Amino acid sequence: MKRILAALAIGALAGMASAMAYTNRDLHHMHVEVKALRQANDQLENENQFLIAERTDPSRYTLRKIQIDCPQGTDILLQTAIKRQVLQSLSFLIGKSMQILVDHPYMPSAIVDVQTITLDKRRYRLHVTVVIMTNDTLHLNVRGQLQADL
């Protein structure tokens, strides 16, 4: 009987030891996971603070793209010529601070509105109808008004 009780006690101790080992292993994995999640959370909070500061300060934005649209019904060849001319004229702004456009919102119009393009022996004067500035993109709507046949 003592042997049976001793075997039961040893079995119970071995079972408890193995259960404790599994529990300890699971706790260790959870600890490592919580630590990784905290680091990811800290990184996201830092990025969020940076984005909030960038959003409130337009001088931190740089112009990365100029998107040009033309009114509906504009001939595709004329649209291509308009887009090429406007991009060529305003490309110096790419990489510059958006603060320039905030300080001088009429700059794109002033540069583009005095230009003309020639297409198929016709001269078109460019006219900016809409200017929209987003975080890193300048959106323009430009139309070509027929001036004369050459």
Phi and psi in degrees as a GROMACS rama.xvg file:
@    title "Ramachandran Plot"
@    xaxis  label "Phi"
@    yaxis  label "Psi"
@TYPE xy
-64.8515  -35.8045  LYS-2
-65.7734  -39.2194  ARG-3
-67.118  -44.5094  ILE-4
-64.2451  -38.8582  LEU-5
-65.7171  -41.3555  ALA-6
-65.8517  -40.6992  ALA-7
-64.1926  -42.3587  LEU-8
-65.0611  -43.0081  ALA-9
-65.1628  -40.8505  ILE-10
-63.5489  -42.4372  GLY-11
-64.3375  -43.2053  ALA-12
-63.6398  -40.8032  LEU-13
-65.5004  -41.0799  ALA-14
-63.3374  -44.3153  GLY-15
-64.6675  -39.4458  MET-16
-64.7832  -43.6485  ALA-17
-69.2947  -37.7146  SER-18
-63.4982  -39.9172  ALA-19
-67.296  -36.1391  MET-20
-64.4762  -44.494  ALA-21
-64.0687  -41.976  TYR-22
-63.4266  -43.2854  THR-23
-62.3461  -41.4147  ASN-24
-62.6414  -45.7923  ARG-25
-62.7626  -41.2731  ASP-26
-62.9955  -39.4578  LEU-27
-63.5017  -45.2293  HIS-28
-61.3127  -41.6767  HIS-29
-66.4242  -38.0212  MET-30
-62.7161  -44.9427  HIS-31
-63.3715  -40.9681  VAL-32
-66.0214  -42.5638  GLU-33
-63.3007  -40.8178  VAL-34
-62.4684  -43.1739  LYS-35
-65.4656  -39.9086  ALA-36
-66.7532  -36.8658  LEU-37
-65.057  -41.4869  ARG-38
-63.864  -42.9868  GLN-39
-63.5933  -40.3591  ALA-40
-63.4782  -43.6535  ASN-41
-61.5102  -41.3778  ASP-42
-63.9132  -43.1099  GLN-43
-66.0251  -37.4721  LEU-44
-64.4093  -41.4562  GLU-45
-63.2992  -43.7385  ASN-46
-63.7995  -39.3608  GLU-47
-63.0877  -43.7691  ASN-48
-62.2127  -40.0715  GLN-49
-63.1595  -43.9477  PHE-50
-66.5005  -37.4318  LEU-51
-64.2101  -44.4097  ILE-52
-64.4593  -39.6596  ALA-53
-66.3904  -36.7375  GLU-54
-68.8677  -34.7233  ARG-55
-83.2333  -12.3582  THR-56
-124.081  97.3817  ASP-57
-63.6419  -17.1529  PRO-58
-69.4057  -15.5037  SER-59
-81.4341  -17.5955  ARG-60
-82.9723  143.488  TYR-61
-117.667  145.44  THR-62
-73.1195  121.651  LEU-63
-110.637  -20.3619  ARG-64
-152.213  143.25  LYS-65
-118.607  119.043  ILE-66
-108.636  125.616  GLN-67
-117.805  129.912  ILE-68
-122.223  156.495  ASP-69
-121.222  157.061  CYS-70
-60.0823  152.553  PRO-71
-60.6919  145.09  GLN-72
89.9962  -4.012  GLY-73
-74.9139  134.024  THR-74
-55.1648  140.844  ASP-75
-63.6347  -35.9478  ILE-76
-67.001  -39.6783  LEU-77
-66.6285  -40.8955  LEU-78
-59.0138  -44.9715  GLN-79
-62.3337  -44.1014  THR-80
-64.4302  -41.1026  ALA-81
-63.445  -48.014  ILE-82
-61.388  -42.7556  LYS-83
-62.0897  -46.2393  ARG-84
-65.236  -44.1923  GLN-85
-67.4241  -42.8224  VAL-86
-61.7084  -40.8788  LEU-87
-64.1462  -38.4209  GLN-88
-73.7191  -35.0678  SER-89
-104.775  3.60272  LEU-90
-63.246  -22.3742  SER-91
-64.8234  -18.9724  PHE-92
-78.716  -21.4214  LEU-93
-64.59  130.187  ILE-94
91.9379  -9.42126  GLY-95
-88.7523  163.595  LYS-96
-67.3914  141.399  SER-97
-67.022  -14.7588  MET-98
-60.6431  -30.4566  GLN-99
-58.6673  -44.92  ILE-100
-73.9956  -29.8115  LEU-101
-67.8668  -41.6442  VAL-102
-72.0839  -32.3501  ASP-103
-130.043  73.2971  HIS-104
-66.5711  -18.8821  PRO-105
-91.1606  1.33045  TYR-106
-57.0126  -49.6965  MET-107
-58.8407  -42.0313  PRO-108
-64.7713  -42.5218  SER-109
-63.7138  -34.8819  ALA-110
-76.7897  -43.8528  ILE-111
-82.7294  -37.4628  VAL-112
-63.9209  -18.2283  ASP-113
-93.1311  1.43902  VAL-114
-96.8813  152.917  GLN-115
-129.323  153.871  THR-116
-129.238  153.819  ILE-117
-114.882  130.685  THR-118
-144.429  124.036  LEU-119
52.7709  48.2694  ASP-120
59.9001  28.808  LYS-121
-128.475  140.339  ARG-122
-103.431  130.954  ARG-123
-119.755  134.973  TYR-124
-95.2523  133.04  ARG-125
-84.5327  144.079  LEU-126
-144.207  123.019  HIS-127
-81.7868  123.832  VAL-128
-102.551  -28.4378  THR-129
-141.656  136.054  VAL-130
-127.91  122.87  VAL-131
-129.673  130.625  ILE-132
-110.544  126.378  MET-133
-111.584  -169.692  THR-134
-48.1972  -51.2761  ASN-135
-136.112  15.9575  ASP-136
-131.25  139.533  THR-137
-106.639  117.352  LEU-138
-102.003  127.173  HIS-139
-127.066  143.073  LEU-140
-114.412  118.345  ASN-141
-125.25  134.013  VAL-142
-117.398  153.079  ARG-143
-108.438  118.13  GLY-144
-99.9423  124.483  GLN-145
-63.5421  126.562  LEU-146
-102.428  -47.5873  GLN-147
-162.996  153.664  ALA-148
-89.7104  135.7  ASP-149
